[in-house]
Amino acid sequence: RWKEPPKDALDTLVLRAECLDTASLDRHEQLDFTPFDPKLRRTEATLRGPDGGVFDVVKGAPDVVLRLCDEANRSSIGAVFAAKVE
């Protein structure tokens, strides 16, 4: 999907970043994709990395994404996020 035009402000920010390594992205295979669901407030994809490992990625509202993290990560990421928002 990174070869498609950006669909929103977040896509534009990420896909036009100077540090984006598109060659690295090309080594990942998209196995599944769930478009944005306004009830869930997120979109999801399942990828296979170059090492064969399969993992999920999520884009959505910060509070929604944080709820998907385990407790330890939720606390540390949440604290950093809150500090940057203030």
C-alpha positions in Angstrom: 0.0 0.0 0.0 3.0 2.3 0.4 3.1 2.6 -3.4 -0.5 4.1 -3.5 -1.1 7.8 -3.0 -1.5 8.8 0.6 -5.2 8.7 1.7 -5.0 10.9 4.7 -2.8 13.3 6.7 -1.1 10.4 8.6 -0.3 8.5 5.4 1.1 11.7 3.9 3.3 12.3 6.9 4.7 8.8 7.0 5.0 8.0 3.3 6.7 11.3 2.5 9.2 11.1 5.3 12.8 11.5 4.2 13.9 8.6 6.4 11.4 6.1 4.9 13.2 3.1 3.5 10.9 1.9 0.8 13.3 -0.9 -0.2 12.8 -2.3 3.3 9.0 -2.0 2.9 9.2 -3.9 -0.4 10.6 -6.9 1.4 7.3 -7.3 3.3 4.3 -9.1 2.0 0.8 -8.0 2.9 -1.2 -11.1 3.8 -4.5 -9.4 4.9 -5.9 -5.9 5.1 -8.9 -4.6 7.0 -10.0 -1.1 5.8 -10.8 1.6 8.3 -13.8 0.7 10.5 -15.4 3.8 12.1 -16.8 1.7 14.9 -13.4 0.3 15.8 -11.6 3.5 14.8 -8.7 1.7 13.2 -7.4 -0.1 10.1 -5.3 -3.3 10.3 -3.0 -5.4 8.2 -1.1 -8.6 8.6 2.3 -8.7 7.1 5.1 -11.3 6.5 8.6 -9.9 7.1 11.7 -10.8 5.2 12.6 -13.3 7.9 9.2 -15.1 7.4 7.7 -13.8 10.7 4.1 -12.8 10.5 2.8 -9.8 12.4 0.0 -7.3 12.6 0.2 -3.5 12.1 -2.5 -1.0 13.1 -3.2 2.6 12.3 -5.9 4.4 14.3 -6.7 6.9 17.0 -4.0 6.9 19.7 -6.3 5.8 22.5 -7.5 2.9 20.4 -4.0 1.8 19.5 -2.8 2.1 23.1 -5.7 -0.2 24.3 -4.2 -2.9 22.0 -0.8 -2.8 23.7 0.0 -5.0 26.7 -0.1 -3.2 30.1 3.7 -2.6 30.3 3.9 -1.0 26.9 0.6 0.8 27.3 1.9 2.6 30.5 5.3 3.6 29.0 4.0 4.6 25.6 0.9 6.3 27.1 3.1 8.4 29.4 5.3 9.6 26.5 2.3 10.3 24.3 0.6 12.3 27.1 3.8 14.4 27.7 4.1 15.2 24.0 0.4 16.2 23.7 0.6 18.6 26.6 
